[in-house]
Amino acid sequence: MTAPTLTEFLLARYAEDEAAARDALEQGSEPEPEPWLAVGWPSSEHPGPVVLVGPDRFLAECEAKRRIIDAAEDLHSRRFILEALALPYANHPDYRPEWKPWGGE
C-alpha cells in the first residue's frame, strides 16, 4: 500500500472528523446548551479522538479546511499551508515527520 500524500492524509482526517461530528448529532448526547463532541488525535496515551467542540461548528470547520486545501492548489506556499493544517494531527499514526512545518521545529 502506498503511503498517502499530505493532501490525502488531511482529507482522510477531515472525513473522520466529519463522521464523528455527524454521529454526535445523531446520538444527541447533549451537555448543556448543545451537543459537544470529542475529535482529534492528541497522544498515544489517548489513542481515540479527544477535543470538545460543538458539532455544527466542527462541521463548518471541516468544510473550511477543505476549501483552504482547494484554494492552496494554486498558491506558491501550498506546502506550508498543508503542513500547518496537518500539525494538529501530528500524533496520528499515519502522520509523517517530514510533514512537520517550519523545518521540524
N, C-alpha and C positions, 0 to 999 in steps of 0.2 A: 504494500500500500504506500502510495506517495504521500509525503508529509504535506499538510495544507500550506497554501501561501498565506501571507499575513492577512490579505483581504478575505480569503476563505475562512480563516480562523475567526476573524471578527464577526463575519456574517453568521457563522455557526453559533457563536456565543450569544449574539443578539436573538437568534431564533430560540435558543434555550431559555433566555431571559423572558422573552415574549410568551413562550409556552407556560412558564411558571406564573407569570402575571395573569394570563387568561385562566389558568387553573385556580388561582386565588380568587378571582372574580366569580367563577362558577361555584366554588365551595362556599363562598360567602363568610369566611372566617373573619369576623368583624370586631376588632377592638375599636373603641370609640375614637373618633367620629366616623371613620371609614375603614375599609379593609386595608390591611398592611401586608406586605409580603416580603419574604427574605430571598434575595438573589445575589449571586456573586461567587467568587472562589477565593476566600480570604487567606487560608493557610492549610497546611497539612493536618493541623490539629482539628480543624473544622472542614472536613472534605466536602460537605454539601454546601449549597448556596446559602449565604448569610449577609443580608443588608436590608434594613427595613425602609421601604418606600411604599407609597400608595400605588396600587396597580394602574390606575388611569394615568398618573404622572409617569410611571415607569414605561407604559406602552408608548407614550409620546416621546420619551427619551430614546427608546429603541428606534422609532421612526426617524427621529432627528439624526441619530448616528448613521443610519443607512443613507440618509440624504447627504451627510458630510462625506461619506465614502464615495458616493456618486459624483459629488462636486469635485472631490480631490483627484479624480481621474485625469483632469486636465491641468492640474497645478504642478509647478516645479517642486513644491515642498510636499508632494504626496506622501513620500515615505515617512517623513517626520510626523505628519498628521496621523497616519495609520499606526505608527509606533506609539504615539501618545494615546490614541484611542484604545490600544491593546494593553496598556500598562495596568489598568485595574484588574486584568485577568492574569497577571504575571505568575500567580500561584496555581493556575490551571495546568493539568498535566500535559496538555498539548502546546502550551506556550514555549517558545524557543528563546534562549538567551540573546541571540543576535537581533531580536526584535526590540530589545531594551533601548529606549531613546536616549539622546544626549550622551552618546558614546558609552553607554553602560553604566552611567552614574546613578 
